[in-house]
Amino acid sequence: MTDLPARQRPLLPLSLALPAAAAAALLMDLSYPDVAVWALAFPATALLLVALIGRRAGGALLVGTVYGILFFALLVSWTSRYLGPIPWGALSVLEGMLTALALILITLAYRWIPRVSSHPAVRLLMLPAVVAALWVGRELFVGTWPYGGFPWARLGMSQAESPLAPVTSWVGVSGLSFLMVFLVAVLIETVRLRVWKRPTALIAPVIVTIVLLLTPLFPTTDSGTMRIAAVQGNGPSGYFDQREPYSIVQAQTDATEPLYGEDVDLLVWPEGSLDLDPFRSDTLARRMSLVATRIGAPLLANAPTERKGLYYNTSMLWQQDGTAEQIHDKRHPVPFGEYVPDRPVFNALAPDLIGLIQRDYTPGSNSPVIDVDGVAVGLAICFDVIYDDVIYDGLAQGAEVLVLQTNNADFRGTDENLQQLAFARMRAMETGRSVVNISTVGTSQVIRPDGSTVSSLDAGKAGALLEDVELRSGLTAGVVLGPWIQQLLLWGGIGALLFGWLRARRP
């Protein structure tokens, strides 16, 4: 590398870059729950960028592989809770390698963008902007491919407990990721160029810091309240739980009984709250009608359903008269959890594991909104909380409150439920909506539009929440502009990188 200009040489030799990448992965994991030290996301990002600067593609791939695999192995270690190390290892390696491939583009940006112009603004503003845009592009890539992607590890989602979270109500989660990486990249260039002696060079990082720390929530309009009851039955709803017939619905019913006689507008049970398809079980249907009648309100429950030979993960609004005309099917069934893509191929590789998944769920296409006495309630089932399209679609159809149903039983004793709860809190602030996050086994919460907790049920305990939940109308800028910001950053980053490549080719 001695033939490269000083600004192109690696800041760290590979022997130090690899430990730096590993440290970045550890710090980044600690920024997510259950540790949730949100500030660690910044030094984690800085360490990774420093390890990438000046590397060739092969070195960047190696650095990215160490970071990506270790980070995902730590973050999603809960996937091994019941299924063992093979699915955990496969997911970690896949997501880690995809991350490593995408991080090569950031290394190329550090090589090419400085050659666009010798003007200081290119290094202090344009380069960090391109790096941050490519970071968001990497998040979108990993979050959409393959098999629908896994957008669990977006940088902005680490900030649920931080004062930066309200920024999402203006620019969305991807916009927050961009601003965080941009700030880190600007500070790195400030140090590299030693421009701290010139106060004007610090204007950009100061402005971004002020924006991140002082941005208020985007205003939405108060539209009343809705009295919602949410029940955490703590029943045997895990994939491998031993259970008697109707034991899950019995647990839910038992935990609901203290609410009988209360004034309730909507009763919510979690994902996996029914043992069978109520449309095919008269016994279960009668039980649900009885519960709805005793509570004096419709029951929003969830179960696997079958229609025309296809299986769905379905939430249904069960009325006191036994009808359920409003249903919502999960949009993004979990690959290798709720269905097996390319089943013959993977069955040949791991027949014992693949054989456990005997039923393939079909992605839903119906509305994620139900109408409860004139109030539009937006729905997202379990991991659908991390997919923007489900949340944004519900808001576009007028949802005034979000109800998130989940089943964390297969991850008892891990931090999966706390990670998912943090994502629910981010959605509250991003959308300006109250969120009712209800789990079979916990943790369940009612969350205000500002992200604060109204009431909570701890994991591993049966119980019920009953609250006058605030309704809000109007769309935040984050919901309206979020998808456009994502596309602007994705294609803008790629376009700027190509422009830098063309300029770098000039003699």
ABEGO torsion letter per residue (X at the ends): XAABBAAABBABBAAAAAAAAAAAAAAAAAABOAAGBAAAAAAAAAAAAAAABGBBAAAAAAAAAAAAAAAAAAAAAAAAAAAEAAAAAAAAAAAAAAAAAAAAAAAAAAAAAAAABABAAAAAAAAAAAAAAAAAAAAAAAAAOBGGEBAAABAAAAAAABAAAAAAAAAEAAAAAAAAAAAAAAAAAAAAAGAAABAAAAAAAAAAAAAAAABBBBBBBBAEBBBBBBBBAGBBABAABBBBBGAAAAAAAAAAAAABGBBBABBBBBBGABABBAAABAAAAAAAAAAAAAAGBBBBBBBBBBBGGBBBBBBBBBBAAGBBABBBBBABBBBGAABBBGAAAAAAABAAAAAABABBBBBBABBABBBBGGBBBBBBBEAAAABAAAAAAAAAAGBABBBBBBBAAAABGBAAAAAAAAAAAAAAAAAGBBBBBBBAAOBBBBBBAAGBBABBBBBGBBEBBBBBBBBBBEBBAAAAAAAAAAAAAAAAAAAAAAAAAAAAABX
